[in-house]
């Protein structure tokens, strides 16, 4: 059988399938279905400096082939993450990615400082957050703000830094190059697309926050295109996500240029989604006669 391990910014994963942030919690619920040590890694629930209750309900709405969410980064805060959740995860023999979020550059830097001496393997920078010092404009939509927050966080921690890109931009390539130029060690994409649903009886948005992030298989073609575009314009590893629900999707994403994939919304529909994707990728790589799953990355034959 092929070697399923991959290496991203110096960190070894036993396979290229990572549970995506926000959809897998801290993995303990899924541990009741299978040992989460079978995964390549887990990107933990988005974490902030202090505990957050999140947005008021309703904050989840179903859509054709996906869901809208405006959970609002509900989380226990970095302190509790470090003392309660991280030690349990490290016992699972799995790569732990800390997804961090903030509303100012200082927030991100303080988070990086808190994680600097921890057992976290990689920091994932969630830049789909409003910069309160710049009028609420999201960090991730302008190359300048992407470069600023990336470079500043790099100064406060020597952990490998993976920047998670939002698709709600005019040029994902320019954003990716800005992050790479500022010192990012890897990129992950895409985060959710902004969407809305309306209750036609009340004529109000279904979500209390009016809009939310669209995820699920509906966004897969968009994610695939953006992963390919970014792969062609940067030299650092790319982790692909966005609507992956089968091993075939994961294979497409790797052929487009992803070194690994993150699986999110599919876990809600099928708690064994990640395991099925791992097993499917292994069988596919074996059928191709590959020695390593890593040989699949970036092998697209464009017309």
C-alpha positions in Angstrom: 0.0 0.0 0.0 1.2 3.6 -0.6 2.7 5.7 2.0 -0.1 8.0 3.2 2.0 10.4 5.2 2.5 14.0 4.2 4.7 16.8 5.5 3.5 20.4 5.7 5.9 23.2 6.9 8.0 20.6 8.7 5.1 18.8 10.5 4.5 15.2 9.6 0.9 14.0 9.2 0.1 10.3 9.1 -2.3 11.0 6.2 -3.5 14.1 4.4 -7.0 14.3 6.0 -7.6 16.9 8.6 -10.8 17.7 10.5 -11.7 21.3 9.7 -12.1 24.0 12.4 -15.6 24.6 13.7 -17.1 21.4 12.6 -15.3 18.9 14.7 -15.1 20.7 18.0 -12.2 19.2 19.9 -12.8 15.7 18.5 -14.0 14.0 21.7 -17.5 13.4 20.4 -16.2 11.8 17.3 -13.8 9.7 19.4 -17.0 7.7 20.4 -17.3 6.5 16.8 -13.6 5.8 16.0 -10.2 6.7 17.4 -9.5 10.2 16.2 -5.8 9.1 16.0 -6.7 7.7 12.6 -6.9 11.3 11.2 -4.0 13.1 9.9 -4.8 16.1 12.1 -7.4 18.3 13.7 -7.9 22.0 13.3 -9.5 22.9 16.6 -12.5 25.1 17.0 -11.7 28.8 16.4 -10.2 30.2 19.6 -10.1 33.7 21.0 -8.3 35.4 23.9 -11.4 35.2 26.1 -14.4 33.0 26.2 -17.1 33.9 23.7 -20.8 32.9 23.8 -21.2 33.4 20.1 -24.1 35.0 18.2 -27.8 34.8 19.3 -30.0 32.0 17.7 -31.0 31.2 15.1 -27.5 30.8 13.9 -27.7 27.7 11.6 -29.8 27.4 8.4 -29.9 24.6 5.9 -29.4 25.3 2.2 -29.5 23.1 -0.9 -26.3 21.1 -0.7 -24.9 22.9 2.4 -25.5 25.0 5.5 -25.3 28.6 6.5 -23.8 29.3 9.9 -23.3 32.5 12.0 -22.2 30.7 15.2 -19.9 33.7 16.0 -16.8 31.8 17.2 -18.4 30.4 20.4 -15.4 29.0 22.3 -14.0 28.6 25.8 -11.1 31.0 25.3 -7.4 30.2 24.9 -6.8 29.6 28.6 -9.2 26.8 28.9 -8.1 25.4 25.5 -4.5 25.1 26.8 -5.4 23.6 30.2 -8.3 21.4 29.3 -8.6 20.5 25.7 -5.1 20.5 24.3 -3.7 18.0 26.9 -6.5 15.5 25.9 -5.9 16.0 22.2 -2.1 15.4 22.5 -2.8 12.0 24.1 -4.6 11.0 20.9 -1.4 10.9 18.8 -2.7 13.5 16.3 -1.4 16.7 14.8 -3.1 19.6 16.6 -3.7 22.8 14.7 -4.8 25.8 16.8 -7.2 28.0 14.8 -7.0 31.5 16.3 -9.2 34.6 15.7 -9.2 38.2 16.9 -10.5 41.7 16.2 -7.2 43.4 16.2 -3.6 42.7 15.3 -2.8 42.8 19.0 -5.4 40.1 19.7 -3.7 37.7 17.2 -0.3 38.5 18.6 -1.4 37.8 22.2 -2.9 34.5 21.1 0.4 33.6 19.4 2.3 34.4 22.5 0.0 32.2 24.6 0.5 29.3 22.2 4.3 29.7 21.8 5.4 27.3 24.5 2.4 24.9 24.1 2.2 21.5 22.5 0.3 22.9 19.5 1.9 21.8 16.3 0.7 24.5 13.9 -1.1 27.8 14.3 -3.9 28.5 11.7 -4.6 32.2 11.4 -8.3 32.8 10.8 -8.3 36.2 9.1 -12.0 36.2 8.2 -12.6 38.4 11.2 -13.5 42.1 11.4 -10.7 44.5 12.2 -12.3 46.8 14.7 -9.5 49.4 14.3 -10.2 49.6 10.6 -13.9 50.1 10.7 -14.8 46.5 10.9 -13.4 45.5 7.5 -12.3 41.9 7.5 -8.5 41.3 7.8 -8.6 38.8 5.0 -10.0 40.9 2.1 -7.1 43.3 1.6 -3.5 42.3 0.8 -2.1 45.0 3.1 -4.0 43.9 6.2 -3.3 40.2 5.4 0.4 41.0 5.3 0.4 43.1 8.5 -1.3 40.5 10.7 0.7 37.7 9.3 4.1 39.4 9.7 3.2 40.5 13.3 2.1 37.1 14.4 5.3 35.6 13.0 7.2 37.9 15.4 5.4 36.5 18.4 5.7 32.7 17.9 8.0 30.3 16.2 5.2 27.8 15.6 4.6 27.0 11.9 2.0 29.5 10.7 -0.8 28.6 8.3 -3.0 31.4 7.1 -6.6 30.6 6.3 -7.9 32.5 3.4 -11.4 33.9 2.8 -13.0 33.4 -0.7 -14.9 36.7 -0.4 -12.2 38.7 -2.3 -11.6 40.0 -5.8 -8.3 38.2 -6.3 -7.4 35.2 -4.1 -4.0 35.0 -5.7 -3.1 38.5 -4.6 -4.2 37.7 -1.0 -2.2 34.4 -1.1 1.0 36.2 -2.3 0.6 38.8 0.4 0.4 36.1 3.1 3.4 34.3 1.6 5.5 37.4 1.4 4.7 38.3 5.0 6.1 34.9 6.2 3.2 32.4 6.1 4.5 28.8 6.2 1.4 27.4 4.6 -2.0 28.5 3.4 -5.5 26.9 4.0 -8.5 27.7 1.8 -11.3 28.3 1.4 -13.2 29.6 4.4 -17.0 30.0 4.0 -18.7 32.1 1.3 -21.1 34.8 2.6 -24.8 33.9 2.1 -28.3 34.5 3.3 -31.7 32.7 3.6 -35.1 34.5 4.1 -38.2 33.2 5.9 -40.9 34.3 3.3 -43.6 34.2 6.0 -42.0 36.7 8.3 -39.9 38.3 5.6 -36.9 38.2 8.0 -33.5 36.6 7.4 -33.5 33.1 9.0 -30.3 33.8 10.7 -30.4 36.3 13.5 -27.1 37.8 12.2 -28.8 38.3 8.8 -26.0 36.7 6.9 -23.7 33.7 7.5 -21.0 31.5 6.1 -22.0 29.0 3.4 -20.3 25.6 3.6 -20.9 22.2 2.2 -20.7 20.5 -1.2 -22.3 23.5 -3.0 -19.1 25.5 -2.6 -16.7 22.7 -3.7 -16.2 23.9 -7.4 -15.4 27.4 -6.1 -12.9 26.0 -3.6 -11.3 23.8 -6.1 -10.8 26.7 -8.5 -9.3 28.9 -5.8 -6.9 26.1 -4.6 -5.6 25.7 -8.1 -5.2 29.4 -8.6 -3.3 29.8 -5.3 -1.1 26.7 -5.9 0.1 28.2 -9.2 1.2 31.5 -7.6 2.8 30.5 -4.3 5.6 28.1 -3.3 4.4 27.3 0.2 2.1 24.3 0.9 -1.6 24.7 0.3 -4.2 22.8 2.4 -7.5 22.6 0.5 -11.0 22.7 2.0 -14.5 23.7 1.1 -17.3 21.2 0.3 -15.1 18.1 0.4 -17.5 15.2 1.1 -15.9 12.2 -0.6 -12.6 10.7 -1.3 -13.1 11.7 -5.0 -13.4 15.3 -3.9 -10.3 15.0 -1.8 -8.4 13.5 -4.8 -9.5 16.4 -7.0 -8.3 18.9 -4.4 -4.9 17.2 -4.2 -4.6 17.0 -8.0 -5.4 20.7 -8.1 -2.4 21.4 -5.8 -3.4 20.7 -2.2 -0.8 18.9 0.0 -3.6 17.9 2.4 -7.3 18.6 2.8 -9.6 19.7 5.6 -13.1 18.1 5.9 -15.8 20.1 7.6 -19.6 20.0 6.9 -19.5 16.4 5.7 -18.9 15.4 9.3 -22.3 16.6 10.2 -24.0 14.3 7.7 -21.8 11.3 8.3 -19.5 11.1 11.4 -17.4 8.6 9.5 -16.8 10.9 6.5 -13.1 11.5 7.3 -12.4 7.8 7.7 -14.1 6.9 4.5 -12.1 9.7 2.7 -8.8 8.3 4.1 -9.6 4.8 3.1 -10.8 5.9 -0.4 -7.6 7.9 -1.0 -5.4 5.0 0.0 -7.2 2.6 -2.4 -7.1 5.2 -5.2 -3.4 5.8 -4.7 -2.8 2.1 -4.7 -4.8 1.6 -7.9 -2.5 4.2 -9.6 0.6 2.5 -8.4 1.7 5.5 -6.4 4.4 4.9 -3.7 3.2 8.0 -1.8 -0.1 9.9 -1.7 2.0 13.0 -1.9 2.7 12.2 -5.5 -0.9 13.2 -6.3 -0.4 16.8 -5.4 -0.3 19.3 -8.3 -0.6 16.7 -11.1 -3.5 18.4 -13.0 -3.1 18.2 -16.8 -4.6 21.5 -17.9 -5.9 21.9 -21.4 
